[in-house]
Amino acid sequence: MKLSVIICARNAESTIEECLKSVRCNNPSEIILVDGNSSDNTVRIAEKFVDKILSDKGKGLSLSLIHI
């Protein structure tokens, strides 16, 4: 069975790497990060672990998920 994992994050540089490593250990088909307009290194760190990065451009994470 194929499984996509969507992680929503905003300014999560202190926890995002551990989170994504944990998800990756379960071998999902894809990992998608929806970034909540982070002003830290969340996106830069996540780029190593995810297949796709989306941004809510400051409009709210729930709005971004509607358009996936």
N, CA, C and O of each residue as an XYZ file, in Angstrom:
272
protein
N       0.842     -1.166      0.000
C       0.000      0.000      0.000
C       0.896      1.240      0.000
O       1.875      1.306      0.743
N       0.555      2.213     -0.834
C       1.296      3.467     -0.880
C       0.765      4.404      0.193
O      -0.441      4.489      0.427
N       1.690      5.105      0.840
C       1.315      6.015      1.902
C       2.080      7.323      1.746
O       3.309      7.328      1.682
N       1.355      8.419      1.685
C       1.955      9.752      1.670
C       1.800     10.342      3.065
O       0.745     10.229      3.690
N       2.866     10.971      3.540
C       2.836     11.606      4.855
C       2.985     13.104      4.653
O       3.900     13.563      3.969
N       2.079     13.857      5.252
C       2.116     15.313      5.173
C       2.448     15.848      6.563
O       1.762     15.555      7.542
N       3.514     16.636      6.623
C       3.950     17.251      7.871
C       3.723     18.752      7.756
O       4.207     19.380      6.814
N       3.005     19.323      8.686
C       2.806     20.772      8.748
C       3.765     21.326      9.791
O       3.852     20.805     10.902
N       4.482     22.379      9.432
C       5.462     22.931     10.364
C       5.621     24.428     10.169
O       5.430     24.959      9.075
N       5.973     25.085     11.250
C       6.311     26.508     11.202
C       7.356     26.767     12.279
O       7.137     26.503     13.461
N       8.503     27.293     11.840
C       9.610     27.588     12.757
C       9.918     26.402     13.667
O       9.964     26.530     14.890
N      10.128     25.248     13.041
C      10.343     24.001     13.776
C      11.771     23.488     13.636
O      11.998     22.280     13.699
N      12.734     24.380     13.447
C      14.099     23.930     13.200
C      14.667     23.056     14.321
O      15.544     22.228     14.073
N      14.184     23.229     15.530
C      14.718     22.427     16.640
C      14.180     21.000     16.663
O      14.752     20.143     17.338
N      13.095     20.726     15.943
C      12.482     19.391     15.996
C      12.257     18.739     14.634
O      12.001     17.536     14.571
N      12.345     19.496     13.548
C      11.929     18.966     12.245
C      12.810     17.803     11.766
O      12.295     16.856     11.171
N      14.104     17.853     12.009
C      14.975     16.773     11.550
C      14.635     15.454     12.230
O      14.513     14.429     11.559
N      14.484     15.463     13.529
C      14.124     14.245     14.255
C      12.767     13.715     13.794
O      12.592     12.508     13.627
N      11.826     14.602     13.593
C      10.494     14.213     13.126
C      10.578     13.527     11.762
O      10.012     12.452     11.566
N      11.279     14.146     10.837
C      11.348     13.606      9.478
C      12.155     12.316      9.405
O      11.831     11.432      8.612
N      13.180     12.196     10.202
C      13.937     10.934     10.261
C      13.034      9.811     10.744
O      13.077      8.699     10.217
N      12.224     10.100     11.739
C      11.309      9.102     12.276
C      10.288      8.666     11.228
O      10.007      7.476     11.085
N       9.746      9.617     10.512
C       8.781      9.297      9.457
C       9.453      8.482      8.362
O       8.889      7.497      7.887
N      10.637      8.882      7.965
C      11.355      8.210      6.876
C      11.653      6.745      7.211
O      11.673      5.903      6.314
N      11.881      6.434      8.476
C      12.159      5.048      8.899
C      11.021      4.095      8.541
O      11.230      2.887      8.430
N       9.826      4.638      8.364
C       8.657      3.813      8.043
C       8.434      3.664      6.542
O       7.440      3.073      6.120
N       9.344      4.191      5.736
C       9.337      4.034      4.279
C       8.027      4.432      3.595
O       7.453      3.633      2.855
N       7.550      5.646      3.832
C       6.341      6.072      3.106
C       6.673      6.302      1.632
O       7.836      6.471      1.267
N       5.656      6.306      0.806
C       5.861      6.562     -0.626
C       6.396      7.962     -0.864
O       7.228      8.180     -1.745
N       5.912      8.909     -0.073
C       6.398     10.279     -0.186
C       6.178     11.013      1.125
O       5.294     10.680      1.915
N       7.010     12.020      1.326
C       6.866     12.905      2.483
C       6.727     14.317      1.939
O       7.548     14.775      1.145
N       5.685     14.993      2.374
C       5.414     16.364      1.937
C       5.446     17.264      3.159
O       4.796     16.983      4.166
N       6.204     18.345      3.068
C       6.206     19.350      4.125
C       5.365     20.528      3.678
O       5.562     21.058      2.585
N       4.427     20.939      4.519
C       3.686     22.172      4.288
C       4.232     23.164      5.303
O       3.983     23.050      6.503
N       4.975     24.134      4.803
C       5.622     25.103      5.677
C       4.717     26.295      5.925
O       4.121     26.845      4.999
N       4.624     26.684      7.172
C       3.772     27.798      7.575
C       4.497     29.129      7.561
O       4.372     29.925      8.492
N       5.265     29.372      6.486
C       5.972     30.645      6.325
C       7.050     30.810      7.412
O       7.148     31.858      8.049
N       7.846     29.766      7.606
C       8.885     29.769      8.631
C       9.920     30.860      8.378
O      10.261     31.173      7.238
N      10.405     31.427      9.476
C      11.464     32.436      9.382
C      12.788     31.897      9.909
O      13.756     32.646     10.040
N      12.836     30.593     10.212
C      14.065     29.963     10.676
C      14.570     28.994      9.601
O      14.273     29.182      8.421
N      15.310     27.990      9.980
C      15.901     27.044      9.021
C      15.066     25.787      8.792
O      15.593     24.786      8.307
N      13.806     25.815      9.121
C      12.947     24.642      8.962
C      13.001     24.087      7.542
O      13.225     22.890      7.359
N      12.803     24.925      6.552
C      12.760     24.464      5.159
C      14.122     23.930      4.720
O      14.195     22.882      4.079
N      15.182     24.626      5.051
C      16.526     24.190      4.658
C      16.833     22.809      5.230
O      17.393     21.962      4.535
N      16.476     22.578      6.475
C      16.701     21.277      7.109
C      15.829     20.212      6.457
O      16.300     19.111      6.172
N      14.573     20.530      6.223
C      13.617     19.555      5.676
C      13.950     19.121      4.256
O      13.617     18.005      3.858
N      14.597     19.980      3.493
C      14.917     19.655      2.096
C      15.674     18.343      1.949
O      15.571     17.685      0.914
N      16.422     17.958      2.954
C      17.207     16.719      2.920
C      16.344     15.468      3.063
O      16.783     14.369      2.724
N      15.128     15.628      3.560
C      14.322     14.472      3.944
C      12.995     14.329      3.202
O      12.405     13.249      3.208
N      12.522     15.383      2.571
C      11.180     15.338      1.982
C      11.223     15.280      0.462
O      12.231     15.606     -0.165
N      10.108     14.857     -0.108
C       9.980     14.793     -1.564
C       9.438     16.084     -2.148
O       9.706     16.425     -3.300
N       8.671     16.796     -1.332
C       8.033     18.018     -1.829
C       7.848     18.984     -0.675
O       7.541     18.576      0.445
N       8.038     20.281     -0.956
C       7.788     21.316      0.042
C       6.778     22.293     -0.530
O       6.965     22.849     -1.613
N       5.704     22.490      0.222
C       4.691     23.480     -0.133
C       4.733     24.573      0.924
O       5.167     24.338      2.051
N       4.286     25.755      0.562
C       4.241     26.852      1.513
C       2.838     27.422      1.562
O       2.153     27.514      0.543
N       2.424     27.801      2.749
C       1.105     28.430      2.863
C       1.184     29.935      2.601
O       0.162     30.621      2.577
N       2.408     30.446      2.406
C       2.639     31.868      2.111
C       1.964     32.777      3.124
O       1.518     33.876      2.795
N       1.897     32.298      4.367
C       1.335     33.099      5.438
C      -0.178     33.094      5.516
O      -0.755     33.858      6.290
N      -0.835     32.247      4.730
C      -2.306     32.225      4.700
C      -2.914     31.192      5.635
O      -4.132     31.155      5.811
N      -2.078     30.352      6.237
C      -2.574     29.324      7.154
C      -2.432     27.947      6.556
O      -2.705     27.741      5.374
N      -2.006     27.001      7.373
C      -1.746     25.646      6.896
C      -2.987     24.953      6.352
O      -2.897     24.213      5.372
N      -4.127     25.175      6.958
C      -5.336     24.489      6.493
C      -5.699     24.913      5.069
O      -6.232     24.099      4.316
N      -5.433     26.133      4.685
C      -5.700     26.587      3.329
C      -4.807     25.850      2.337
O      -5.262     25.474      1.256
N      -3.543     25.640      2.692
C      -2.609     24.940      1.820
C      -3.036     23.510      1.578
O      -2.916     23.016      0.457
N      -3.532     22.829      2.599
C      -3.913     21.429      2.466
C      -5.098     21.250      1.527
O      -5.237     20.197      0.906
N      -5.924     22.228      1.417
C      -7.069     22.149      0.497
C      -6.590     22.053     -0.949
O      -7.261     21.453     -1.789
N      -5.436     22.639     -1.240
C      -4.956     22.719     -2.624
C      -3.953     21.647     -3.009
O      -3.367     21.723     -4.088
N      -3.737     20.647     -2.155
C      -2.775     19.583     -2.489
C      -3.343     18.705     -3.578
O      -2.692     17.751     -4.004
